[in-house]
Amino acid sequence: MDYIQIALISILLGFGIILVIFFFQSGGIKTIKPSSRSPYYKPTFLILGSNNSGKTSFYFKLLSHNDGNTTKENISTVSSIEPNISEVSLPIANPQIGKKFQLIDYPGHLKYQQLFEKLLLEDITIQNIKGIVYMIDSSSVNFNDQDSVELIVKFLYHLIAITEKKHNGIDFLFAINKIDLFDSLPIHKIKSILETEIDKLIHHEISNVDKTSGIDKAGGIEDDENDDHERDVDGNLREFWLSVIGSPSGKFTFDKLEGNMDFFGGSVLKGKIEPWENWLDEKVVNP
């Protein structure tokens, strides 16, 4: 073997060693995986609330700003039994600078709670939630029904524990609907009732460790593994709410939450929704 062959072999070996070193330093072969993100992984505003609170009507009112084909009759009579999902251009007041946001009207029935939490945590993700509109029927009939109040409070109890995981929390608009009715409760009274009932629920959970006042299950027999999971969830909820009120004797108010909790009245049926639209615009312009 002459000197030229030896030199060529040495160069090739050296180049091979360099490739091996680069391979290991770069972590080996990396497989490019297709994106597994949900199609709902978008900047999103949620419209939530109990059945017949007016949330779906408000949803279609917002869409009417983007779609001239939406009629008043459709807006005032619809009701959702499954999620309504669309896109809306915000801010409404300045469409020239508008950007598209996902708008989701979610059913108010508690049997959808687990599916809702999956949508919130896994599909959209907390970071993509730009704000939550929670619609409330302000009629005294609604608030004189303890079952109706309990459903609202239980839902908020679980939802806020999730939204507060985001840095600085997620802002809520409590859209107090039907204030034009003669029997509607004042906004400050509704806020006080919600604070009082959430406070009762928190202290009930703290003082009854073996019990839960969580979302009612749709039915079926829970196995031991699910029971253990439920106990873990309840324990985490108690810890969270205890951190909010500060001590077992503390009192809950919305002011103690990281997210801003705004209460504004209006009427979808009468078209008095400007305060709610302004709230959405503010969250887009001043996030």
C-alpha positions in Angstrom: 0.0 0.0 0.0 1.6 3.3 -1.1 1.6 6.5 0.8 -1.3 8.0 -1.2 -3.6 5.1 -0.3 -2.7 5.4 3.3 -3.3 9.1 3.3 -6.8 8.7 1.7 -7.8 5.9 4.2 -6.7 8.2 7.1 -8.8 11.1 5.7 -11.8 8.8 5.3 -11.4 7.4 8.8 -11.1 10.9 10.3 -14.2 12.0 8.5 -16.1 9.0 9.8 -15.0 9.7 13.3 -16.3 13.3 13.0 -19.7 12.1 11.7 -20.0 9.6 14.7 -19.2 12.4 17.2 -21.7 14.8 15.6 -24.4 12.0 15.6 -24.1 11.4 19.3 -23.8 15.1 20.3 -27.0 15.9 18.3 -29.0 13.2 20.1 -29.0 10.7 17.3 -31.6 10.4 14.6 -34.7 12.5 15.2 -38.0 11.3 13.8 -40.3 14.1 12.6 -43.7 13.3 13.9 -46.9 14.8 12.5 -48.6 17.4 14.5 -51.1 16.0 17.0 -52.6 19.3 18.0 -56.4 19.5 18.2 -58.2 21.6 15.5 -59.5 23.6 18.5 -56.1 24.7 19.5 -56.7 28.4 18.8 -57.1 31.7 20.7 -60.6 31.2 22.1 -63.5 32.9 23.9 -65.9 30.6 25.7 -69.6 31.4 26.3 -70.9 29.3 29.2 -73.9 29.2 31.5 -76.9 27.3 32.6 -79.7 26.2 30.2 -82.0 29.0 29.1 -79.6 31.7 30.4 -79.3 33.2 26.9 -75.8 32.2 26.1 -76.6 30.6 22.7 -78.6 33.7 21.7 -75.7 35.9 22.6 -73.4 33.6 20.6 -75.4 34.1 17.5 -75.7 37.8 18.1 -71.9 38.0 18.0 -71.8 36.0 14.8 -74.3 38.4 13.2 -71.6 41.0 13.2 -69.7 38.8 10.9 -72.5 37.2 8.9 -75.3 39.2 7.5 -77.4 36.1 6.9 -78.1 35.6 10.6 -81.6 36.7 11.3 -83.1 38.1 14.5 -85.6 35.2 14.6 -82.7 32.7 14.6 -80.9 34.7 17.3 -83.7 34.9 19.8 -85.0 31.3 19.6 -81.9 29.0 19.4 -80.8 26.7 22.2 -77.7 24.5 22.3 -77.7 20.8 23.2 -74.2 20.4 21.8 -71.3 22.8 21.4 -71.6 25.6 18.8 -68.1 26.5 17.4 -67.3 29.2 15.0 -64.9 32.1 14.3 -65.6 35.8 15.1 -63.6 38.8 14.1 -62.7 41.0 17.1 -62.7 43.8 18.1 -66.3 44.4 17.1 -65.9 48.2 17.4 -63.0 48.4 15.0 -63.3 45.6 12.3 -60.4 47.2 10.3 -57.9 45.8 12.8 -60.0 42.7 13.6 -58.4 39.3 14.1 -60.1 35.9 14.1 -60.9 34.2 17.4 -62.5 30.9 18.0 -65.9 31.3 19.7 -67.4 28.4 21.5 -70.9 28.2 23.0 -70.9 25.2 25.3 -74.0 23.3 26.6 -75.0 24.2 30.2 -75.8 20.6 31.3 -73.5 19.2 33.9 -73.3 15.8 32.3 -70.9 17.4 29.7 -68.4 18.4 32.4 -65.8 15.8 31.7 -65.9 16.4 27.9 -65.8 20.1 28.7 -62.7 19.8 30.8 -61.0 17.8 28.0 -61.8 20.5 25.5 -60.5 23.1 27.9 -57.3 21.4 29.0 -56.3 19.2 26.1 -57.8 20.7 22.9 -57.8 24.4 23.4 -55.4 24.5 26.3 -55.6 27.0 29.1 -53.0 29.3 27.5 -55.3 29.8 24.5 -58.4 30.9 26.6 -58.6 34.7 26.2 -61.7 35.1 28.3 -64.8 33.4 29.5 -68.4 34.8 29.3 -70.6 33.2 31.9 -74.3 34.0 31.2 -76.7 34.2 34.1 -80.5 34.5 34.0 -81.2 37.4 36.5 -84.9 36.6 37.1 -85.8 36.0 40.7 -87.5 32.8 39.7 -84.1 31.4 38.7 -82.5 32.4 42.0 -85.4 31.2 44.1 -84.8 27.8 42.7 -82.1 26.3 44.9 -81.3 23.6 42.4 -80.6 26.2 39.7 -78.3 28.1 42.0 -76.5 24.9 43.1 -75.8 24.0 39.4 -74.3 27.4 38.7 -72.1 27.3 41.9 -70.9 23.8 41.4 -69.9 24.5 37.8 -68.0 27.7 38.8 -66.4 25.9 41.8 -64.7 23.5 39.4 -64.2 25.8 36.5 -62.4 28.6 38.5 -60.1 26.0 40.0 -59.0 25.2 36.5 -58.8 28.7 35.1 -56.7 30.0 38.0 -53.9 27.6 37.0 -53.0 30.1 34.3 -50.6 32.8 35.3 -52.7 35.7 36.5 -55.8 33.6 35.9 -58.4 34.0 33.2 -60.8 36.9 33.1 -64.5 36.3 33.4 -67.5 38.3 32.3 -70.6 37.5 34.2 -73.1 38.6 31.7 -76.3 39.2 33.7 -79.0 38.7 31.2 -82.7 39.7 31.2 -82.3 42.7 33.4 -85.2 44.3 31.5 -87.6 41.9 33.3 -89.6 43.3 36.2 -88.5 40.5 38.5 -84.8 40.6 37.7 -82.4 40.8 40.7 -79.9 43.6 41.0 -76.4 42.8 39.8 -74.8 43.3 43.2 -77.3 41.0 44.7 -76.5 38.2 42.2 -72.8 38.7 42.9 -73.4 38.5 46.6 -75.5 35.3 46.3 -72.8 33.6 44.2 -70.0 34.6 46.6 -72.1 33.3 49.6 -72.9 30.0 48.0 -69.4 29.3 46.7 -68.1 30.2 50.2 -70.6 27.6 51.7 -69.4 25.0 49.3 -65.7 25.7 50.1 -66.3 25.4 53.8 -68.4 22.3 53.4 -65.6 20.6 51.5 -63.0 21.6 54.0 -65.0 20.4 57.0 -66.2 17.2 55.3 -63.1 15.7 53.9 -64.7 12.3 53.1 -67.5 13.9 51.1 -67.6 15.6 47.8 -69.9 18.3 46.3 -68.4 17.9 42.9 -70.2 17.7 39.5 -72.9 15.0 39.6 -71.9 12.0 37.5 -74.0 11.1 34.5 -74.6 7.6 35.9 -73.0 4.2 36.2 -71.0 2.4 38.9 -67.5 3.8 39.5 -64.7 1.3 40.0 -62.0 1.6 42.7 -59.5 3.3 40.4 -62.0 6.0 39.5 -62.9 6.4 43.1 -59.3 7.0 43.9 -59.0 9.5 41.1 -62.1 11.3 42.3 -60.6 11.5 45.8 -57.4 13.0 44.4 -59.3 15.6 42.5 -61.4 16.5 45.5 -58.3 16.8 47.6 -56.7 19.1 45.0 -59.8 21.3 44.9 -59.9 21.6 48.6 -56.2 22.6 48.7 -56.8 25.2 45.9 -59.8 26.8 47.6 -58.1 26.8 51.0 -55.3 28.7 49.4 -57.8 31.2 48.0 -59.6 32.0 51.2 -56.3 31.9 53.2 -57.4 29.8 56.2 -60.3 27.5 57.2 -62.1 30.5 58.7 -61.5 32.7 55.7 -64.3 34.1 53.5 -64.5 33.8 49.8 -65.0 36.8 47.5 -64.3 37.1 43.8 -61.7 39.8 44.5 -59.4 37.1 45.9 -59.0 35.4 42.5 -56.2 36.2 40.1 -58.5 36.6 37.1 -60.7 39.7 36.9 -64.4 38.9 37.6 -66.6 41.6 35.9 -70.3 41.7 36.3 -72.3 43.6 33.6 -76.1 43.6 32.9 -77.8 43.4 29.6 -80.6 41.8 27.6 -80.0 39.6 24.5 -83.7 39.8 23.5 -83.7 43.6 23.6 -80.3 43.9 21.9 -78.7 45.5 25.0 -75.4 43.7 24.7 -73.0 46.6 24.2 -71.3 46.3 27.7 -70.6 42.6 26.9 -69.2 43.4 23.4 -67.0 46.1 24.9 -65.7 43.6 27.4 -64.7 41.3 24.5 -63.1 44.1 22.6 -61.1 45.2 25.6 -59.7 41.7 26.1 -58.5 41.7 22.4 -57.1 45.2 22.4 -55.6 45.1 25.9 -54.9 41.4 26.6 
